[in-house]
Amino acid sequence: MFQSIAKTLGQLSDPRLRGVLVTAMLSTLALIIVISVVVGAGIDALQATGVAWLDGLLGVVGAVGAVILAFLFFPGMVQVISGLFADRVAEAVEAQHYPDLGPARDQLVTEIVADALRFAGVSIGLNLLALPLYLIPGVNLVLFYGLNGYLLGREYAEMVAIRRMDRVAVKAFRQQNQGALFAGGVMIAIVATIPILNLATPVLATALALHEHERLRRQGMRHQEISAIRH
């Protein structure tokens, strides 16, 4: 994985990635603002009691709650942006590191958006279910990074794999490499929680997932070749 991380960071100066990186960062910033405003407006709508001191207290609680909920929603919603930029990021990475792959299959925008929204729904739903446990110190960090590491590792792996595999093959690949994909997902979850750096999540996560996919795929092919020779 460290080699995949080094390759990802080493290509950030690539002109082919520079434009999509800026666009993705601005889109991610806009997403954070929208999530915060929507969540904040929803909480504000629930705090009009008519009692001044109570409304003031609820306002403070609401502001904190808006930040927390926006934080929890972010890993899921950022996948929507990642889906929109995945092809451009993947093409730049493949051109530099994997020119032997050839062109990927064309994906419909509706397919990309549907997959991204499905993941966003699952991610937000599970994080909301886990919300009571997030209030327990110590447990919250382990649970957050564990849950979102699993979800992000799975979904980013599927997002890059589906460009060249059918869904049956993608599922088999994911099951064969659960440990490595989980570790990659935890790395993505960590990036998604670091201010400023999290704006680059769509690009960094897609590039990392692609490098890990190719590393694991080629590793699997080598094992198959060795096994065939032995038999």
Buried (B, 14 or more C-beta within 10 A) or exposed (E): BEEBBEBBEEBEEBEBBEEBBEBBBEBBEEBBEEBBEBBBEEBBEEBEEEEEEEBEEBEEEBBEBBEBBBBBBBBBBBBBBBBBBBBBBBBBBBEBBBEEEEEBEEBEEEEBEEBBBEBBEBBBEBBEEBEEEBEEEEEBEEBBBBBBBBBBBBBBBBBBBBBBBEEEEBEEBBEEBEEBBBEBBBBBBBBBBEEEEBBBBBBBBBBBBBBBBBBBBEEEEEEEEEEEEEE
